[in-house]
């Protein structure tokens, strides 16, 4: 999906649904990350963190660069906040958010969507964009559906 085109989130959602039904478990989460990264141009970095004890641990990711934040204490950063509250965090301007843990100099906005099992946060999807205010209610709704679908794979 590129700028100016209709953002066909439904189509990507269906592709992810199919993937989750047909791909063996060791690779499925990496495949979902890859689909998100490849399908939506404004998604500059996509990763999944798992909750392990009182930390978030980075799992599959796709983007131009690796992040140094491979382990984040719960409550720290935008990722830690979403994990602690269980609510999606949408940050239009990361430079104005004092919680922000910087990974890439190019990042301007970020969205973090918790993945829950029986209402307990077990992981999250973290997406950075190099564009300011890249994420809107369509991204939120779409990614919350994807997070729901991931629940049984984490
Ligand atoms: N920016 C995140 C840290 C993870 S990186 O974006 C990959 C945060 O503030 O928690």
py3Dmol code that shows the C-alpha trace and the ligand (Angstrom):
import py3Dmol

protein = """\
ATOM      1  CA  UNK A   1       0.000   0.000   0.000  1.00  0.00           C
ATOM      2  CA  UNK A   2       1.465   3.330  -0.997  1.00  0.00           C
ATOM      3  CA  UNK A   3       0.461   6.925  -0.443  1.00  0.00           C
ATOM      4  CA  UNK A   4      -2.392   8.159  -2.553  1.00  0.00           C
ATOM      5  CA  UNK A   5      -3.783   4.670  -2.996  1.00  0.00           C
ATOM      6  CA  UNK A   6      -6.747   3.405  -1.058  1.00  0.00           C
ATOM      7  CA  UNK A   7      -5.268   1.829   2.036  1.00  0.00           C
ATOM      8  CA  UNK A   8      -6.684  -1.653   1.668  1.00  0.00           C
ATOM      9  CA  UNK A   9      -6.238  -2.829   5.228  1.00  0.00           C
ATOM     10  CA  UNK A  10      -8.932  -5.458   4.752  1.00  0.00           C
ATOM     11  CA  UNK A  11      -6.876  -7.165   2.044  1.00  0.00           C
ATOM     12  CA  UNK A  12      -3.766  -7.280   4.257  1.00  0.00           C
ATOM     13  CA  UNK A  13      -5.886  -8.504   7.162  1.00  0.00           C
ATOM     14  CA  UNK A  14      -7.184 -11.376   5.029  1.00  0.00           C
ATOM     15  CA  UNK A  15      -3.623 -12.226   3.899  1.00  0.00           C
ATOM     16  CA  UNK A  16      -2.491 -12.389   7.535  1.00  0.00           C
ATOM     17  CA  UNK A  17      -5.519 -14.493   8.490  1.00  0.00           C
ATOM     18  CA  UNK A  18      -4.672 -16.978   5.741  1.00  0.00           C
ATOM     19  CA  UNK A  19      -1.025 -17.037   6.772  1.00  0.00           C
ATOM     20  CA  UNK A  20      -1.932 -17.795  10.379  1.00  0.00           C
ATOM     21  CA  UNK A  21      -4.076 -20.709   9.239  1.00  0.00           C
ATOM     22  CA  UNK A  22      -1.551 -22.234   6.874  1.00  0.00           C
ATOM     23  CA  UNK A  23       1.993 -21.541   8.110  1.00  0.00           C
ATOM     24  CA  UNK A  24       3.736 -23.811  10.616  1.00  0.00           C
ATOM     25  CA  UNK A  25       4.312 -22.109  13.946  1.00  0.00           C
ATOM     26  CA  UNK A  26       8.108 -21.565  13.974  1.00  0.00           C
ATOM     27  CA  UNK A  27       7.970 -19.039  11.140  1.00  0.00           C
ATOM     28  CA  UNK A  28       4.471 -17.649  11.297  1.00  0.00           C
ATOM     29  CA  UNK A  29       5.182 -14.572  13.415  1.00  0.00           C
ATOM     30  CA  UNK A  30       8.138 -13.575  11.240  1.00  0.00           C
ATOM     31  CA  UNK A  31       5.867 -13.954   8.210  1.00  0.00           C
ATOM     32  CA  UNK A  32       3.223 -11.703   9.745  1.00  0.00           C
ATOM     33  CA  UNK A  33       5.868  -9.074  10.518  1.00  0.00           C
ATOM     34  CA  UNK A  34       7.137  -9.331   6.933  1.00  0.00           C
ATOM     35  CA  UNK A  35       3.631  -8.910   5.476  1.00  0.00           C
ATOM     36  CA  UNK A  36       3.019  -5.811   7.598  1.00  0.00           C
ATOM     37  CA  UNK A  37       6.385  -4.308   6.675  1.00  0.00           C
ATOM     38  CA  UNK A  38       6.067  -5.110   2.962  1.00  0.00           C
ATOM     39  CA  UNK A  39       2.396  -4.130   2.573  1.00  0.00           C
ATOM     40  CA  UNK A  40       2.287  -0.712   4.173  1.00  0.00           C
ATOM     41  CA  UNK A  41       4.895   1.724   2.923  1.00  0.00           C
ATOM     42  CA  UNK A  42       4.697   4.086   5.872  1.00  0.00           C
ATOM     43  CA  UNK A  43       5.554   1.243   8.280  1.00  0.00           C
ATOM     44  CA  UNK A  44       9.333   1.806   8.484  1.00  0.00           C
ATOM     45  CA  UNK A  45      10.070  -0.779  11.157  1.00  0.00           C
ATOM     46  CA  UNK A  46       7.826  -3.589  12.449  1.00  0.00           C
ATOM     47  CA  UNK A  47       8.586  -5.823  15.404  1.00  0.00           C
ATOM     48  CA  UNK A  48       6.936  -8.157  17.891  1.00  0.00           C
ATOM     49  CA  UNK A  49       7.959  -8.104  21.541  1.00  0.00           C
ATOM     50  CA  UNK A  50       7.091 -10.910  23.966  1.00  0.00           C
ATOM     51  CA  UNK A  51       6.389 -10.366  27.658  1.00  0.00           C
ATOM     52  CA  UNK A  52       8.855 -12.470  29.633  1.00  0.00           C
ATOM     53  CA  UNK A  53       8.735 -11.895  33.392  1.00  0.00           C
ATOM     54  CA  UNK A  54       8.949  -8.149  33.913  1.00  0.00           C
ATOM     55  CA  UNK A  55      10.550  -7.447  30.544  1.00  0.00           C
ATOM     56  CA  UNK A  56       9.652  -7.179  26.890  1.00  0.00           C
ATOM     57  CA  UNK A  57      11.920  -9.293  24.716  1.00  0.00           C
ATOM     58  CA  UNK A  58      12.217  -8.620  21.002  1.00  0.00           C
ATOM     59  CA  UNK A  59      11.114 -11.433  18.697  1.00  0.00           C
ATOM     60  CA  UNK A  60      10.717 -11.242  14.904  1.00  0.00           C
ATOM     61  CA  UNK A  61      11.229  -7.864  13.263  1.00  0.00           C
ATOM     62  CA  UNK A  62      11.684  -6.332   9.820  1.00  0.00           C
ATOM     63  CA  UNK A  63      13.181  -2.978   8.886  1.00  0.00           C
ATOM     64  CA  UNK A  64      16.342  -1.441   7.553  1.00  0.00           C
ATOM     65  CA  UNK A  65      18.158  -1.496  10.889  1.00  0.00           C
ATOM     66  CA  UNK A  66      18.271  -3.598  14.036  1.00  0.00           C
ATOM     67  CA  UNK A  67      17.254  -1.926  17.301  1.00  0.00           C
ATOM     68  CA  UNK A  68      19.448  -1.821  20.376  1.00  0.00           C
ATOM     69  CA  UNK A  69      16.279  -2.131  22.492  1.00  0.00           C
ATOM     70  CA  UNK A  70      15.987  -5.903  22.427  1.00  0.00           C
ATOM     71  CA  UNK A  71      14.896  -6.016  26.094  1.00  0.00           C
ATOM     72  CA  UNK A  72      12.678  -3.319  27.611  1.00  0.00           C
ATOM     73  CA  UNK A  73      11.520  -3.323  31.254  1.00  0.00           C
ATOM     74  CA  UNK A  74       7.701  -3.215  31.577  1.00  0.00           C
ATOM     75  CA  UNK A  75       6.642   0.384  32.102  1.00  0.00           C
ATOM     76  CA  UNK A  76       9.613   1.866  30.256  1.00  0.00           C
ATOM     77  CA  UNK A  77       9.297   3.614  26.892  1.00  0.00           C
ATOM     78  CA  UNK A  78       6.197   3.629  24.724  1.00  0.00           C
ATOM     79  CA  UNK A  79       6.479  -0.151  24.400  1.00  0.00           C
ATOM     80  CA  UNK A  80       6.628  -0.645  28.149  1.00  0.00           C
ATOM     81  CA  UNK A  81       3.677   1.706  28.676  1.00  0.00           C
ATOM     82  CA  UNK A  82       1.447  -0.231  26.262  1.00  0.00           C
ATOM     83  CA  UNK A  83       2.430  -3.513  27.885  1.00  0.00           C
ATOM     84  CA  UNK A  84       1.696  -2.176  31.354  1.00  0.00           C
ATOM     85  CA  UNK A  85      -1.701  -0.613  30.581  1.00  0.00           C
ATOM     86  CA  UNK A  86      -2.836  -3.101  27.922  1.00  0.00           C
ATOM     87  CA  UNK A  87      -3.872  -0.155  25.747  1.00  0.00           C
ATOM     88  CA  UNK A  88      -2.710   0.845  22.275  1.00  0.00           C
ATOM     89  CA  UNK A  89      -0.209   3.713  22.347  1.00  0.00           C
ATOM     90  CA  UNK A  90      -0.265   6.049  19.357  1.00  0.00           C
ATOM     91  CA  UNK A  91       2.404   8.738  19.322  1.00  0.00           C
ATOM     92  CA  UNK A  92       2.203  11.351  16.539  1.00  0.00           C
ATOM     93  CA  UNK A  93       5.547  12.946  17.381  1.00  0.00           C
ATOM     94  CA  UNK A  94       8.014  10.744  19.216  1.00  0.00           C
ATOM     95  CA  UNK A  95      10.339  13.693  19.858  1.00  0.00           C
ATOM     96  CA  UNK A  96       7.659  15.306  22.023  1.00  0.00           C
ATOM     97  CA  UNK A  97       7.016  12.189  24.121  1.00  0.00           C
ATOM     98  CA  UNK A  98       9.298  12.027  27.136  1.00  0.00           C
ATOM     99  CA  UNK A  99       8.726   8.265  27.459  1.00  0.00           C
ATOM    100  CA  UNK A 100      10.166   7.593  24.015  1.00  0.00           C
ATOM    101  CA  UNK A 101      13.179   5.271  23.796  1.00  0.00           C
ATOM    102  CA  UNK A 102      14.952   6.192  20.599  1.00  0.00           C
ATOM    103  CA  UNK A 103      15.868   3.357  18.248  1.00  0.00           C
ATOM    104  CA  UNK A 104      16.298   5.048  14.883  1.00  0.00           C
ATOM    105  CA  UNK A 105      17.107   8.691  14.195  1.00  0.00           C
ATOM    106  CA  UNK A 106      14.640   8.670  11.293  1.00  0.00           C
ATOM    107  CA  UNK A 107      11.579   7.676  13.379  1.00  0.00           C
ATOM    108  CA  UNK A 108       8.927  10.390  13.724  1.00  0.00           C
ATOM    109  CA  UNK A 109       5.844   8.507  14.948  1.00  0.00           C
ATOM    110  CA  UNK A 110       5.088   5.167  16.566  1.00  0.00           C
ATOM    111  CA  UNK A 111       2.202   2.836  17.382  1.00  0.00           C
ATOM    112  CA  UNK A 112       2.291  -0.034  19.880  1.00  0.00           C
ATOM    113  CA  UNK A 113      -0.548  -2.554  20.082  1.00  0.00           C
ATOM    114  CA  UNK A 114      -0.695  -5.034  22.958  1.00  0.00           C
ATOM    115  CA  UNK A 115      -1.434  -8.697  22.229  1.00  0.00           C
ATOM    116  CA  UNK A 116      -3.574 -10.219  24.975  1.00  0.00           C
ATOM    117  CA  UNK A 117      -4.534 -13.703  26.040  1.00  0.00           C
ATOM    118  CA  UNK A 118      -7.525 -13.874  28.389  1.00  0.00           C
ATOM    119  CA  UNK A 119      -7.027 -10.145  28.990  1.00  0.00           C
ATOM    120  CA  UNK A 120      -3.360 -10.556  29.999  1.00  0.00           C
ATOM    121  CA  UNK A 121      -0.721  -8.847  27.843  1.00  0.00           C
ATOM    122  CA  UNK A 122       1.570 -11.523  26.400  1.00  0.00           C
ATOM    123  CA  UNK A 123       3.268  -9.441  23.737  1.00  0.00           C
ATOM    124  CA  UNK A 124       2.894  -6.470  21.439  1.00  0.00           C
ATOM    125  CA  UNK A 125       3.296  -5.219  17.904  1.00  0.00           C
ATOM    126  CA  UNK A 126       5.568  -2.180  17.660  1.00  0.00           C
ATOM    127  CA  UNK A 127       5.620  -0.089  14.474  1.00  0.00           C
ATOM    128  CA  UNK A 128       7.798   2.958  13.791  1.00  0.00           C
ATOM    129  CA  UNK A 129       7.269   5.366  10.919  1.00  0.00           C
ATOM    130  CA  UNK A 130       9.670   7.861   9.436  1.00  0.00           C
ATOM    131  CA  UNK A 131       6.637  10.087   8.787  1.00  0.00           C
ATOM    132  CA  UNK A 132       5.165  12.374  11.431  1.00  0.00           C
ATOM    133  CA  UNK A 133       1.654  11.371  12.598  1.00  0.00           C
ATOM    134  CA  UNK A 134       1.686   8.357  10.266  1.00  0.00           C
ATOM    135  CA  UNK A 135      -0.917   6.362  12.175  1.00  0.00           C
ATOM    136  CA  UNK A 136      -4.660   6.986  12.377  1.00  0.00           C
ATOM    137  CA  UNK A 137      -7.799   5.174  13.485  1.00  0.00           C
ATOM    138  CA  UNK A 138      -7.615   2.869  10.449  1.00  0.00           C
ATOM    139  CA  UNK A 139      -4.160   1.662  11.499  1.00  0.00           C
ATOM    140  CA  UNK A 140      -5.359   1.278  15.080  1.00  0.00           C
ATOM    141  CA  UNK A 141      -8.422  -0.778  14.120  1.00  0.00           C
ATOM    142  CA  UNK A 142      -6.498  -2.880  11.616  1.00  0.00           C
ATOM    143  CA  UNK A 143      -3.570  -3.569  13.935  1.00  0.00           C
ATOM    144  CA  UNK A 144      -5.823  -4.348  16.909  1.00  0.00           C
ATOM    145  CA  UNK A 145      -7.478  -7.006  14.719  1.00  0.00           C
ATOM    146  CA  UNK A 146      -4.057  -8.393  13.781  1.00  0.00           C
ATOM    147  CA  UNK A 147      -3.071  -8.401  17.479  1.00  0.00           C
ATOM    148  CA  UNK A 148      -6.254 -10.365  18.238  1.00  0.00           C
ATOM    149  CA  UNK A 149      -5.354 -12.891  15.557  1.00  0.00           C
ATOM    150  CA  UNK A 150      -1.810 -13.242  16.953  1.00  0.00           C
ATOM    151  CA  UNK A 151      -3.021 -13.967  20.439  1.00  0.00           C
ATOM    152  CA  UNK A 152      -3.126 -17.734  20.013  1.00  0.00           C
ATOM    153  CA  UNK A 153       0.312 -17.800  18.335  1.00  0.00           C
ATOM    154  CA  UNK A 154       2.222 -16.197  21.223  1.00  0.00           C
TER     155      UNK A 154
END
"""
ligand_1 = """\
10
LIG
N 10.573 3.340 20.695
C 10.246 2.263 21.571
C 11.374 1.297 21.716
C 11.388 0.220 20.682
S 11.951 0.744 19.142
O 10.944 1.673 18.557
C 12.092 -0.544 18.113
C 9.784 2.779 22.913
O 9.794 3.990 23.170
O 9.411 1.969 23.758
"""
view = py3Dmol.view(width=600, height=400)
view.addModel(protein, "pdb")
view.setStyle({"model": 0}, {"cartoon": {"style": "trace"}})
view.addModel(ligand_1, "xyz")
view.setStyle({"model": 1}, {"stick": {}})
view.zoomTo()
view.show()
